[in-house]
Amino acid sequence: MIDDKLFSKLAKRIESFRDEMVDLQTRLCAIPAIAPSSGGEGEAKKAEFLENYLKQSGFPEIKVIKAPDLEAPAGYRPNLIAVYPGKNSSKTIWVMTHMDVVPPGDLALWRGNPFKAWVEKGRIYGRGVEDNQQDMVASIFAVKALIAENIKPAYNVGLALVADEETGSKLGIEYVLNNSEFFRKDDLIIVPDAGNANGTMIEVAEKSILWMKIRTLGKQAHASTPEKGINSFKAASFLVTELQQLYKIFNKKDKLFSPPISTFEPTKKEANVPNINTIPAEDIFYLDCRILPAYPVEEVEKAIAKIAKVVEKKFKVKIEIQAVQKAPAAPPTSTKAPVIQALKRAVKDVYHKQAKPVGIGGGTVAALFRRAGFPAACWSKLEETAHMPNEYCIIDNMVGDAKVFAHVFIQE
């Protein structure tokens, strides 16, 4: 249930914050928070700015959880936890966003300075403005609206502003989960780390991820005398086509996911010999597998090894297979979970759309919550410009998402 008059007051207040939200986006964009492994200093300066901003905005309780990191100039990676108390403290409604951003990439592809945000035709441009500042700012101003209207939400509201999402989350939400007890089983957890352009996608499940490095070893020879060598490239090329059998072996469908099947795609190819007239002794390619939760990852590994054995025998090569990434699917969030129902109601009232739970092939940080036993939902209204040159955030999306969060906060 929701008090329509109360929500109307919050929505109007959030609309009045539009210029302030753009200003905060601009100020955040000017503080690059790039991981040390990507050539940056980490999130310390951004976290310090945000901690002060949250204090000035009226958040009564802010804690900083520091994950040690000797590569960062500060010596740690900061994670901020801000809680606004509700009428009932038995559970907390969380929005988790991340402070770190990826490097800008080729600056020649940008129409402006990626760390000096600019506004154009209802959009904010700059690195990090959509990933993940759009919903970081939206969640902050949803709570600011509660404070401004002197409204106590039904339950506690928590904002988790974390580090290290772009490079694995070990020093971010994973560290927080392993070193604190902020989250409880009955909490509602929203992670705006996935979405679509009309706001109708609530991500509740992910496929298993398996990335394989496949190295084929033959015997080098002159290309004019192939009988003296063993062509690793030819064998590897045959193996690439044989691996398409995986689509037939693991052919179950699950309508929750898009696409509804497991996928097995050859992707990266490393260089072999530098010249045309040499038969290569070594060839390396990679296979990206996104596997429906119905199949154990180990079954796929065994099937790949079995196919490779046949190719080894046929071409008299040796094939080495190594898992580069192996992430079994986390338990899905139930489509009936309270956080899903709350988001569906909010999206319908704010965006006048019917949101539905779906599964995706990519991995999100919500998987860390799910593996820890916390049902989490990924939701946001996104243009999906993350990591691109000229990344942008639609201002209406930022304001609208703030209304969705506020709606969830006051649901009884």
C-alpha positions as CSV (number, residue, x, y, z in Angstrom):
1,M,0.0,0.0,0.0
2,I,1.0,3.6,-0.6
3,D,-0.4,7.0,0.4
4,D,-0.9,8.7,-2.9
5,K,-0.9,12.2,-1.4
6,L,2.3,11.5,0.4
7,F,4.0,10.2,-2.8
8,S,2.7,13.2,-4.7
9,K,4.4,15.5,-2.3
10,L,7.7,13.5,-2.6
11,A,7.5,13.5,-6.4
12,K,7.0,17.3,-6.5
13,R,9.9,17.8,-4.1
14,I,12.1,15.6,-6.3
15,E,11.2,17.6,-9.4
16,S,12.2,20.7,-7.5
17,F,15.6,19.2,-7.0
18,R,16.3,18.7,-10.7
19,D,19.0,21.5,-11.0
20,E,20.6,20.3,-7.8
21,M,20.8,16.8,-9.1
22,V,22.5,18.0,-12.3
23,D,24.9,20.0,-10.1
24,L,25.8,16.9,-8.0
25,Q,26.4,14.9,-11.2
26,T,28.8,17.6,-12.4
27,R,30.7,17.7,-9.2
28,L,31.0,13.9,-8.9
29,C,32.1,13.6,-12.5
30,A,35.0,16.0,-11.8
31,I,36.4,13.5,-9.2
32,P,37.7,10.6,-11.2
33,A,37.4,7.4,-9.1
34,I,39.4,4.9,-11.3
35,A,40.8,1.7,-9.8
36,P,44.6,1.6,-9.3
37,S,44.7,-1.5,-11.5
38,S,43.3,0.7,-14.3
39,G,45.7,3.5,-13.7
40,G,43.7,5.6,-11.1
41,E,43.9,6.4,-7.4
42,G,40.7,4.7,-6.3
43,E,37.6,6.2,-4.7
44,A,39.0,8.0,-1.6
45,K,38.6,11.6,-2.8
46,K,35.1,10.9,-4.1
47,A,34.1,9.1,-0.9
48,E,35.3,12.0,1.2
49,F,33.2,14.4,-0.9
50,L,30.2,12.2,-0.7
51,E,30.5,11.6,3.1
52,N,30.5,15.4,3.6
53,Y,27.6,15.9,1.1
54,L,25.5,13.3,2.9
55,K,26.2,14.8,6.3
56,Q,25.2,18.2,5.0
57,S,22.0,16.7,3.5
58,G,20.8,15.5,6.8
59,F,21.8,11.8,6.9
60,P,22.1,11.0,10.7
61,E,24.2,7.9,10.3
62,I,27.2,7.4,7.9
63,K,29.8,4.8,8.3
64,V,33.0,4.2,6.2
65,I,34.2,0.7,5.7
66,K,37.8,0.7,4.5
67,A,39.1,-2.3,2.5
68,P,42.9,-2.3,2.6
69,D,44.6,-1.7,-0.7
70,L,48.3,-0.9,-0.9
71,E,48.0,0.0,-4.5
72,A,45.8,2.9,-3.7
73,P,47.5,6.1,-2.6
74,A,45.1,6.3,0.4
75,G,46.0,2.7,1.4
76,Y,42.4,1.6,1.3
77,R,39.2,1.5,-0.8
78,P,36.3,3.2,0.9
79,N,32.7,2.0,1.1
80,L,30.0,4.3,2.5
81,I,26.9,3.1,4.4
82,A,24.3,5.8,5.1
83,V,21.1,5.0,6.9
84,Y,18.0,7.1,7.3
85,P,15.8,5.7,10.1
86,G,12.2,4.7,9.5
87,K,9.2,4.1,11.7
88,N,10.1,0.4,12.0
89,S,13.8,-0.6,12.1
90,S,13.1,-4.4,11.7
91,K,14.3,-4.2,8.1
92,T,16.0,-1.8,5.7
93,I,15.3,-0.9,2.1
94,W,18.7,-0.5,0.4
95,V,19.9,1.0,-2.8
96,M,23.5,0.0,-3.7
97,T,25.5,2.0,-6.2
98,H,29.2,2.2,-6.9
99,M,31.6,5.1,-6.8
100,D,34.2,3.8,-9.2
101,V,34.2,4.5,-12.9
102,V,36.1,3.1,-15.9
103,P,38.9,5.0,-17.7
104,P,37.6,7.3,-20.5
105,G,39.4,5.4,-23.2
106,D,40.4,7.2,-26.4
107,L,40.0,10.9,-25.7
108,A,39.8,11.7,-29.4
109,L,36.3,9.9,-29.4
110,W,34.9,12.3,-26.8
111,R,33.2,15.6,-27.8
112,G,34.4,17.2,-24.6
113,N,36.4,16.6,-21.4
114,P,35.1,13.3,-20.0
115,F,35.7,14.6,-16.4
116,K,34.0,17.9,-17.0
117,A,30.4,17.1,-17.4
118,W,28.3,19.1,-19.9
119,V,24.6,19.3,-20.4
120,E,23.0,19.1,-23.9
121,K,19.4,18.5,-25.0
122,G,18.3,17.0,-21.7
123,R,21.3,14.9,-21.2
124,I,24.4,15.0,-19.0
125,Y,27.6,13.9,-20.7
126,G,30.7,12.6,-18.9
127,R,32.4,9.5,-17.7
128,G,30.4,7.8,-14.9
129,V,27.3,9.9,-15.3
130,E,25.1,6.9,-16.1
131,D,27.4,4.2,-14.7
132,N,26.7,4.6,-11.8
133,Q,26.1,8.2,-10.8
134,Q,22.6,8.4,-12.4
135,D,21.1,6.2,-9.7
136,M,23.6,7.2,-7.0
137,V,22.3,10.7,-7.3
138,A,18.7,9.5,-7.7
139,S,18.9,7.5,-4.5
140,I,20.5,10.4,-2.5
141,F,17.8,12.8,-3.6
142,A,15.0,10.3,-2.9
143,V,16.1,10.4,0.7
144,K,16.7,14.2,0.6
145,A,13.0,14.5,-0.4
146,L,12.0,12.4,2.6
147,I,14.1,14.7,4.8
148,A,12.8,17.9,3.2
149,E,9.2,16.8,3.6
150,N,9.8,15.5,7.1
151,I,8.5,12.1,6.2
152,K,9.4,9.0,8.1
153,P,9.5,5.9,5.8
154,A,7.8,2.7,6.9
155,Y,11.2,1.1,7.4
156,N,14.9,2.2,7.5
157,V,16.3,3.4,4.2
158,G,20.0,2.5,3.5
159,L,22.3,3.8,0.8
160,A,25.4,1.7,0.1
161,L,28.0,3.6,-2.0
162,V,30.7,1.1,-2.7
163,A,34.1,0.8,-4.3
164,D,35.7,-1.6,-6.8
165,E,32.6,-2.6,-8.8
166,E,34.3,-2.2,-12.1
167,T,37.2,-4.5,-11.3
168,G,35.5,-7.3,-9.4
169,S,34.0,-5.9,-6.2
170,K,36.4,-7.8,-3.8
171,L,37.2,-4.5,-2.2
172,G,33.7,-3.2,-2.5
173,I,30.4,-4.9,-1.7
174,E,32.1,-8.3,-1.3
175,Y,34.3,-6.8,1.4
176,V,31.3,-5.1,3.1
177,L,29.3,-8.4,3.1
178,N,32.3,-10.3,4.6
179,N,33.2,-7.7,7.2
180,S,30.0,-6.3,8.5
181,E,26.4,-7.2,9.4
182,F,24.5,-4.3,7.9
183,F,22.3,-6.5,5.7
184,R,19.5,-8.8,7.0
185,K,17.5,-11.5,5.3
186,D,14.2,-9.5,5.3
187,D,15.8,-6.4,3.8
188,L,14.8,-5.1,0.3
189,I,17.9,-4.7,-1.8
190,I,17.9,-2.7,-5.1
191,V,21.0,-2.7,-7.3
192,P,20.7,-0.3,-10.2
193,D,23.3,-2.2,-12.2
194,A,21.1,-3.3,-15.1
195,G,18.1,-2.0,-16.9
196,N,16.6,-1.0,-20.2
197,A,15.4,2.2,-21.9
198,N,11.8,2.0,-20.8
199,G,12.4,0.8,-17.2
200,T,10.5,-2.4,-17.6
201,M,13.3,-4.9,-16.8
202,I,13.8,-6.1,-13.3
203,E,16.8,-8.5,-13.3
204,V,16.4,-11.4,-10.9
205,A,18.7,-14.1,-12.3
206,E,22.0,-14.5,-14.2
207,K,23.5,-17.3,-16.3
208,S,26.7,-19.0,-15.2
209,I,29.8,-17.5,-16.9
210,L,32.6,-19.7,-18.2
211,W,35.5,-18.1,-20.2
212,M,37.9,-20.7,-21.7
213,K,41.4,-20.2,-23.1
214,I,42.0,-22.9,-25.7
215,R,45.6,-23.5,-26.8
216,T,46.3,-25.8,-29.7
217,L,49.9,-27.1,-30.1
218,G,51.2,-28.6,-33.4
219,K,54.5,-28.5,-35.2
220,Q,56.0,-25.5,-37.1
221,A,57.0,-25.9,-40.7
222,H,57.3,-24.0,-44.0
223,A,53.9,-23.5,-45.6
224,S,55.2,-25.0,-48.9
225,T,55.9,-28.3,-47.1
226,P,52.9,-28.8,-44.8
227,E,53.6,-32.6,-44.6
228,K,56.6,-31.7,-42.4
229,G,54.5,-29.8,-39.8
230,I,51.2,-30.0,-37.9
231,N,49.0,-27.0,-38.5
232,S,47.7,-25.8,-35.1
233,F,45.6,-23.1,-36.7
234,K,43.8,-25.6,-39.0
235,A,43.1,-27.9,-36.0
236,A,41.9,-25.0,-33.8
237,S,39.7,-23.7,-36.6
238,F,38.1,-27.2,-36.9
239,L,37.7,-27.2,-33.1
240,V,35.9,-23.8,-33.2
241,T,33.2,-25.3,-35.5
242,E,33.0,-28.6,-33.5
243,L,32.3,-26.6,-30.3
244,Q,29.0,-25.5,-31.9
245,Q,27.8,-28.9,-30.8
246,L,27.5,-27.4,-27.4
247,Y,24.3,-25.6,-28.5
248,K,22.7,-29.1,-29.2
249,I,24.1,-30.8,-26.1
250,F,22.9,-28.0,-23.8
251,N,19.7,-27.1,-25.5
252,K,17.3,-26.4,-22.7
253,K,15.3,-23.1,-22.8
254,D,14.2,-20.8,-20.0
255,K,11.8,-18.0,-20.9
256,L,13.0,-16.0,-17.9
257,F,16.2,-15.3,-19.8
258,S,17.0,-13.2,-22.9
259,P,18.1,-15.0,-25.0
260,P,16.4,-18.1,-23.4
261,I,19.2,-20.4,-24.2
262,S,22.8,-21.1,-23.2
263,T,25.4,-19.5,-25.5
264,F,28.8,-20.7,-26.6
265,E,30.7,-18.2,-28.7
266,P,34.3,-18.1,-29.9
267,T,35.6,-14.6,-29.3
268,K,39.2,-13.4,-28.9
269,K,41.9,-14.8,-31.1
270,E,45.6,-14.3,-30.4
271,A,48.2,-13.8,-33.1
272,N,50.2,-16.9,-34.1
273,V,53.0,-16.6,-36.6
274,P,54.0,-13.1,-37.9
275,N,54.5,-14.2,-41.5
276,I,52.3,-15.8,-44.2
277,N,54.5,-18.7,-45.3
278,T,54.9,-20.4,-41.9
279,I,52.6,-23.1,-40.5
280,P,52.0,-22.2,-36.9
281,A,52.9,-24.5,-34.1
282,E,50.7,-22.7,-31.6
283,D,47.2,-21.2,-31.8
284,I,45.1,-19.6,-29.1
285,F,41.5,-18.6,-29.1
286,Y,38.9,-18.0,-26.4
287,L,35.3,-19.3,-25.8
288,D,32.7,-17.2,-24.0
289,C,30.0,-19.5,-22.4
290,R,26.8,-18.1,-20.8
291,I,25.1,-21.1,-19.3
292,L,21.5,-21.5,-18.0
293,P,21.4,-22.3,-14.3
294,A,19.9,-25.7,-15.2
295,Y,23.3,-26.9,-16.2
296,P,26.3,-27.3,-13.8
297,V,29.3,-25.5,-15.3
298,E,31.4,-28.7,-14.8
299,E,29.2,-30.5,-17.3
300,V,30.0,-27.9,-19.9
301,E,33.7,-28.2,-19.1
302,K,33.6,-32.0,-19.6
303,A,31.8,-31.7,-22.9
304,I,34.4,-29.2,-24.2
305,A,37.2,-31.5,-23.1
306,K,35.5,-34.5,-24.9
307,I,35.1,-32.5,-28.1
308,A,38.8,-31.4,-27.9
309,K,40.0,-35.0,-27.5
310,V,38.4,-36.0,-30.8
311,V,40.1,-33.0,-32.5
312,E,43.5,-34.0,-30.9
313,K,43.2,-37.4,-32.3
314,K,42.1,-36.3,-35.8
315,F,44.8,-33.7,-36.3
316,K,47.6,-35.2,-34.0
317,V,47.8,-32.0,-32.0
318,K,47.8,-31.3,-28.2
319,I,45.0,-29.1,-26.9
320,E,45.3,-27.3,-23.5
321,I,42.1,-25.8,-22.0
322,Q,42.2,-23.3,-19.2
323,A,39.3,-21.6,-17.4
324,V,39.9,-17.8,-17.4
325,Q,36.7,-17.0,-15.6
326,K,34.3,-19.4,-13.9
327,A,31.3,-18.0,-12.1
328,P,28.5,-20.4,-11.4
329,A,25.1,-18.8,-11.4
330,A,23.9,-17.4,-8.1
331,P,20.6,-18.5,-6.8
332,P,17.9,-16.4,-8.5
333,T,15.8,-13.9,-6.6
334,S,12.2,-15.2,-6.5
335,T,9.9,-13.3,-8.9
336,K,7.5,-13.1,-5.9
337,A,10.1,-11.5,-3.6
338,P,8.9,-8.3,-1.8
339,V,11.6,-6.2,-3.6
340,I,10.3,-7.3,-7.0
341,Q,6.7,-6.5,-6.1
342,A,7.6,-3.1,-4.7
343,L,9.6,-2.2,-7.8
344,K,6.7,-3.3,-10.1
345,R,4.3,-1.0,-8.2
346,A,6.7,1.9,-8.3
347,V,7.5,1.6,-12.0
348,K,3.8,1.4,-12.8
349,D,3.0,4.6,-10.8
350,V,6.1,6.6,-12.0
351,Y,6.7,5.5,-15.6
352,H,3.2,4.0,-16.3
353,K,4.9,0.8,-17.5
354,Q,4.5,-2.8,-16.5
355,A,7.9,-4.1,-15.3
356,K,8.7,-7.8,-15.3
357,P,11.4,-10.0,-13.8
358,V,13.9,-11.3,-16.3
359,G,17.3,-13.1,-16.4
360,I,20.4,-11.9,-18.2
361,G,23.6,-13.4,-19.6
362,G,25.9,-10.8,-18.1
363,G,27.1,-10.8,-14.6
364,T,26.1,-8.1,-12.1
365,V,27.1,-7.3,-8.6
366,A,23.7,-8.4,-7.4
367,A,25.0,-12.0,-7.7
368,L,27.2,-11.3,-4.6
369,F,24.1,-10.5,-2.6
370,R,22.3,-13.6,-3.9
371,R,25.2,-15.9,-3.1
372,A,25.2,-14.5,0.4
373,G,21.5,-15.4,0.8
374,F,20.0,-11.9,0.2
375,P,17.3,-11.6,-2.5
376,A,18.4,-8.6,-4.6
377,A,16.9,-7.0,-7.7
378,C,18.7,-5.1,-10.4
379,W,16.6,-2.2,-11.8
380,S,17.2,1.1,-13.5
381,K,15.9,3.1,-16.5
382,L,19.0,3.2,-18.6
383,E,20.2,4.2,-22.1
384,E,23.0,1.7,-21.6
385,T,25.9,4.1,-22.6
386,A,28.2,2.7,-19.8
387,H,31.9,2.5,-20.8
388,M,31.2,4.2,-24.1
389,P,32.8,7.5,-25.3
390,N,30.4,10.3,-24.7
391,E,28.6,8.4,-22.0
392,Y,25.4,10.2,-21.0
393,C,22.6,10.2,-18.6
394,I,19.1,11.4,-19.5
395,I,18.1,13.9,-16.8
396,D,14.5,12.7,-16.9
397,N,15.7,9.2,-16.1
398,M,17.7,10.4,-13.1
399,V,14.7,12.3,-11.8
400,G,12.3,9.5,-12.6
401,D,14.4,6.9,-10.9
402,A,14.6,9.0,-7.8
403,K,10.8,9.0,-7.7
404,V,10.8,5.2,-8.1
405,F,13.1,4.8,-5.2
406,A,11.0,7.2,-3.1
407,H,7.9,5.2,-4.0
408,V,9.5,2.0,-2.7
409,F,10.7,3.8,0.4
410,I,7.2,4.7,1.6
411,Q,5.4,1.6,0.6
412,E,3.8,0.0,3.7
